[in-house]
């Protein structure tokens, strides 16, 4: 029961995972986008699980940035490997996720070098806001195509249900001819 409460608390703190799970449900018709969303969701959920074990590493502050850079690099390799293995075409969401994950890896490594070798705080705003913006763009890239399909489907259903007039016995007027 405690593990379930901890998972629920983590999910509330990490709202993006809930957004990714919803994105998986919304993108189920587009198999290529669904597989990408599923991989990113898996890595996000596993990062929540792995976080408790990362805290057990001695001198965690030293290896924190290296670990998360390696984690994002593993996500990049998983996406590339998935596309090579399944021989599917690459979609624009793949490119966005790969570029922004590479940006996250770069930010993590720059932050590690700057903090542990130079001891300065010049990259604080770049790291804080850059990671936040990159992750928000990744989430929106995976969420909005599925949301657009849902809105389009609801719109078509509403149009068919309430706007389209279906006449059963339509006859052409006589003056128009046969």
Buried (B, 14 or more C-beta within 10 A) or exposed (E): EEEEEEBEEBBEEBEBBEBBBBBBEBBBEBEBBBBBBBBBBBBBBEBBEBEEEBEEEEEEEEBBBEBBBBBBBBBBEBBEEBBEEEEBEEBEBBEBBBBBBBBBBEBBBBBBEBBBEEEEEEBEEEBEEBBEEBBEBBBBBBBBBBBEBBEEEEEEEEEEEEEEEEEEEEEEEEEEEE
